[in-house]
Amino acid sequence: MSEVTGRPAPVLLYDGICGFCNSAVQTILRLDRRGTLRFAALESGFAEAVIARHPALDGVDSVVFVDNPGGPDERVTVKSAAALRVADYLGGPWRALLVAGVVPARLRDRLYDGFARIRYRVFGTHDTCPIPGPDVRARFLD
């Protein structure tokens, strides 16, 4: 639960074997002043449960931001909207990135998909999802 809202802390679902995605998660961990955002690999049981509750996510190969996970008003955002949701969550100067929201979602998502297609070639992959350090392990869901 978030101490501020009394609601479950948001969760970011990410590709656990993607080099870029893992680097992005490490960066978010450093920047998260509240320290409440949690993480789960798309390959995890937690992510499978979220996907089961949102059938439109079946086969998703994108970052997914989950607000109020498990709650009656659970909300998921994907692709570029999820990336913007991360910027909004981080706050501060990162909120300046929200200006990208004026770009139509279809165009933003086409750019997102283009990057997603090359992410393994450019940033590599891990054989397995890297295990987070003990200082942040509690923020990762299985």
DOMITOR-520933 format. One line per field, with one value per residue (C-alpha): x, y, z; residue number from 0. Coordinates in pm, whole numbers. Layout:
BEGIN
xx (X	...)
yy (Y	...)
zz (Z	...)
num (NUM	...)
***
This chain:
BEGIN
xx (0	110	137	17	-295	-382	-405	-175	149	171	360	566	569	876	1057	1282	1538	1570	1896	1740	1438	1656	1871	1555	1430	1763	1740	1382	1490	1754	1512	1209	1207	900	1045	703	692	715	832	747	885	632	738	632	325	219	221	33	-242	-264	-283	-555	-762	-705	-743	-647	-293	-263	69	182	544	549	604	279	207	-49	-231	-418	-307	-565	-816	-1164	-1046	-715	-597	-327	-145	89	357	414	129	298	630	453	288	636	747	436	498	863	754	992	1177	1062	712	846	834	455	455	497	135	29	161	-121	-99	-91	224	388	313	451	777	765	709	998	1232	1094	1176	1547	1597	1746	1993	2104	2096	2124	1941	1992	1954	1734	1576	1853	1806	1781	2008	1894	1838	1553	1448	1122	1006	1012	714	728)
yy (0	350	554	861	725	415	229	-41	101	104	-170	-150	-466	-495	-741	-922	-1038	-707	-522	-180	-260	-374	-61	152	-21	46	412	439	283	556	835	719	964	804	455	299	192	-185	-398	-734	-901	-979	-1340	-1341	-1488	-1140	-1019	-1330	-1247	-887	-1006	-1257	-969	-762	-996	-715	-751	-1112	-1144	-798	-716	-373	-196	-193	53	-84	161	22	-337	-593	-327	-289	10	-141	49	-51	162	26	137	512	591	368	548	881	741	659	1020	1146	912	1022	1384	1677	1752	1421	1564	1784	1468	1474	1733	1429	1356	1614	1381	1147	809	622	806	772	400	354	508	291	-22	71	99	-222	-414	-329	-323	-673	-609	-274	-339	-717	-968	-1159	-1537	-1493	-1199	-1039	-1070	-733	-646	-703	-330	-322	-689	-624	-394	-678	-910	-1271)
zz (0	-70	248	58	-112	92	-240	-371	-506	-887	-1068	-1385	-1596	-1818	-2044	-1798	-2055	-2242	-2175	-2234	-2016	-1728	-1754	-1758	-1441	-1268	-1369	-1241	-911	-871	-963	-765	-474	-317	-343	-393	-757	-781	-1072	-1227	-1535	-1808	-1759	-1390	-1225	-1117	-1478	-1590	-1339	-1461	-1822	-1728	-1584	-1901	-2201	-2443	-2303	-2421	-2606	-2493	-2569	-2412	-2088	-1888	-1606	-1360	-1135	-834	-905	-803	-708	-852	-1054	-1168	-1475	-1723	-1976	-2242	-2485	-2507	-2266	-2006	-2061	-2010	-1698	-1561	-1628	-1448	-1154	-1122	-1114	-1097	-1420	-1568	-1599	-1881	-2095	-2066	-2344	-2574	-2487	-2746	-3016	-3125	-2949	-3281	-3388	-3044	-3046	-3396	-3276	-2965	-3174	-3404	-3108	-2956	-3275	-3250	-2871	-2850	-3133	-2993	-2617	-2600	-2386	-2065	-2055	-1748	-1573	-1360	-985	-813	-524	-167	-112	-369	-386	-196	-475	-732	-759	-875)
num (0	1	2	3	4	5	6	7	8	9	10	11	12	13	14	15	16	17	18	19	20	21	22	23	24	25	26	27	28	29	30	31	32	33	34	35	36	37	38	39	40	41	42	43	44	45	46	47	48	49	50	51	52	53	54	55	56	57	58	59	60	61	62	63	64	65	66	67	68	69	70	71	72	73	74	75	76	77	78	79	80	81	82	83	84	85	86	87	88	89	90	91	92	93	94	95	96	97	98	99	100	101	102	103	104	105	106	107	108	109	110	111	112	113	114	115	116	117	118	119	120	121	122	123	124	125	126	127	128	129	130	131	132	133	134	135	136	137	138	139	140	141)
***
